[in-house]
Amino acid sequence: MDNNQTDTKTLTPREIELIELALKGHFKIKDGQVIATNKAARAAKRAKTLAAKQGVLDVLSNFLDTELFTANRYWSVRQSNNSKGFIDYVDGVERDHVLWALTKLVEGGKLRKIGLKKNAKGKYEELEASAVNAFQIRYVAA
């Protein structure tokens, strides 16, 4: 081994992790100090947001098994005149986190995304989600 190579067998797992993060641009060394870059801050923010979204997904997954969910046929992100709102049952979350969780539940087959629109007779009818605007999207049990 020449003088420029490091023997990885002597590095701890934490040191290896720090080297990998430095190579990705998350940290830099300046004047002998390890400094986090903006890239590290953005990665931490993304991880925090994903954790929050995952928490909302977990809450909504558990909510689907409750009597309160089955008592109402139509659900939307926010309550409307013909549906209950999921966001009312999850405290302190952002709307886009609820939308992300609902998308995952639809992909997982736990919910169905439909369109709910009044027909000429004034009665609501279920349509394909692609046939209505965003204000007419509803979610029902799959």
JOHUCOR-V465884 format. One record per backbone hydrogen bond with DSSP energy under -1.0 kcal/mol. CO is the residue of the C=O (numbers start at 0). NH is the residue of the N-H. If there is no record, write none. Layout:
co: {CO | CO}
nh: {NH | NH}
This chain:
co: {1 | 6 | 11 | 12 | 13 | 14 | 15 | 16 | 17 | 18 | 19 | 20 | 25 | 27 | 29 | 32 | 34 | 36 | 37 | 38 | 39 | 40 | 41 | 42 | 43 | 44 | 45 | 46 | 47 | 48 | 49 | 50 | 51 | 52 | 53 | 54 | 55 | 56 | 57 | 58 | 59 | 61 | 62 | 65 | 66 | 68 | 73 | 74 | 75 | 76 | 82 | 83 | 85 | 93 | 94 | 95 | 96 | 97 | 98 | 99 | 100 | 101 | 102 | 103 | 104 | 104 | 105 | 109 | 111 | 113 | 114 | 116 | 118 | 122 | 124 | 126 | 127 | 128 | 132 | 133 | 135 | 137 | 138 | 139}
nh: {4 | 9 | 15 | 16 | 17 | 18 | 19 | 20 | 21 | 22 | 23 | 25 | 36 | 34 | 32 | 29 | 27 | 40 | 41 | 42 | 43 | 44 | 45 | 46 | 47 | 48 | 49 | 50 | 51 | 52 | 53 | 54 | 55 | 56 | 57 | 58 | 59 | 60 | 61 | 62 | 63 | 64 | 65 | 69 | 70 | 71 | 83 | 138 | 85 | 86 | 79 | 75 | 88 | 97 | 98 | 99 | 100 | 101 | 102 | 103 | 104 | 105 | 106 | 107 | 109 | 110 | 108 | 141 | 139 | 137 | 126 | 124 | 121 | 118 | 116 | 114 | 130 | 131 | 135 | 136 | 115 | 113 | 74 | 111}
